[in-house]
Amino acid sequence: MKVLITGANGQLGTELQQLLTMEHSNYIAMSSKELDITDAAAVNRCFNLNQPDVVYDCAAYTAVDAAEEEPGKTINYSVNVEGTRNVAVAAERINATLVYVSTDYVFDGSKVEMYSENDVTNPQNEYGRAKLEGERIVQRIMSNYYIVRTSWVFGEFGKNFVYTMRKLAETHHDLSVVDDQIGRPTWTKDLGMFLVFLVQQNAKHGVYQFSNEGQCSWFDFAKEILEKTDVVVHPFDSAQFPQKAFRPQHSVMSLDKVKSLGFKNRTWQDALHMFLKTIEMHR
């Protein structure tokens, strides 16, 4: 099986490379500079030349606040909508399976219960709208695909909330973090393992949702990240710190389909502590 990763230099793409290397898989990693997915001709040339059986589409524009205004709004649409269309068209032409990574931001966050894969979508920011349109494009074009929604991603490679909190802790004795937004953190290592699991198990094609087990607020998450420091974390209402892009208040996604496949998941706390041990060892 030949695998191609787009956006291979990003947080998830880099993690996937490590996982596939450990499994001695045959893969081609294309960074955003090596393959601009907004260039349809370049995507077609790459896919025709390499003939991948599976494509992990990790290329995405994820600057959520910047996507609310130009030029971010245009870049967001160009990458997450037009770029996704280019990848899907090229993948379908060579009969490849496409793994497309989406987001909890396709939901509006107003539901008290967990969101299932079949719940009505209603994105409230430009990033969520673009990613939902990407999902619909994949569903329209692809014969064989996995759409995997995830949330609150952290990992060793790239910027994320864990690194931000640890960096702030170096210069602040007190930090304030919102406590009225609830979701599920996701370690890129576990997400990558699930994406590979779907393909290797030849799971039924369709929409899936993956994060680590459990749920928390950003305040809870920050406290766990900084539990071994002297930093005091204070909760506050998100209305006190308005952001350009709307954030769902409750975007906890159901993991029932993950469980039904027999995938061994772990809690976000266990994932976080394993991640922290990993980066400490690499210092």
C-alpha positions, 0 to 999 in steps of 0.5 A: 500500500502506497500512502501520500500525506499532504501538509506533512510538515504540520502538527498532524502530518509530522506525527503521521510520518513518525507513526508510518516510519515506525510501521515501515510503511511506504509513504510519500510526505509532501509539505505545504511548500512541496505541494500547494493543494490550491494548485489543481495542476500541481496536485494532479501531477503529484497524484498521477506520478505517485499513484497513492492508494491512500491519501491523508489530507493534513493540509489545512488553514487553521488560523481560526481568528484570522479567517474572520477577516481578509486576507485570512478569509480568502486563504481559509476558503482557498485552502480548506474548500478549493484545496480540498476539492483539488485533492478529492478530484485527484484522489478519485481519479486514481481510485485512492482512499481519502482521509480528510481531517475536519473539526468540532467547529462544524457544530454550533455548540448549543447542544447539551448532550454529545454530538453524534456524526449524524447531528445537524451541523451549524458552524458559527465561524468562517473556519468551521464553514470552510471545513464543513464545505470541505466535508461535503465536497469529499462526500460528493466526489469520493467513492472511498473516504474517511472524514474524521472530526477532531478537537482541541488538538495538541502534540509535539510538532507545531503550536498548540494550547499546551505549549502556549500555557507552558510558555506563559508559565515561564513569565507569569505567576497567575493565568486566567483561562476561560471555563465556559467552553467545554470539549475534548482534548486530542493528542496528535499521536492518538489521532494519527493512530486512529487514522491509520487504524481506520485504513488498516482495518478497512473500516466502513467509509464515512464520517467519524469523530475522534478525540481522547476520552473525557471532557473538560473546559479550557480552564481544567485543561490548563490546570492539568497542564500546569499542575506541577508548577507554582502558577495559579490558574483562574477561571473566567467567562469568555464574554470577558475576553471576546475573540474575532471567531465564535467558539462553541460553548459545548462541542463534546463529540460522541466517541461511540463509533470509535468504541464500536471499532474496538480502537483502544483510546485513552483519557485526555489526562493520560494522553496529556501526561504521556505527551508531557513526559515525551517532550521532557525527554526530548529536551 
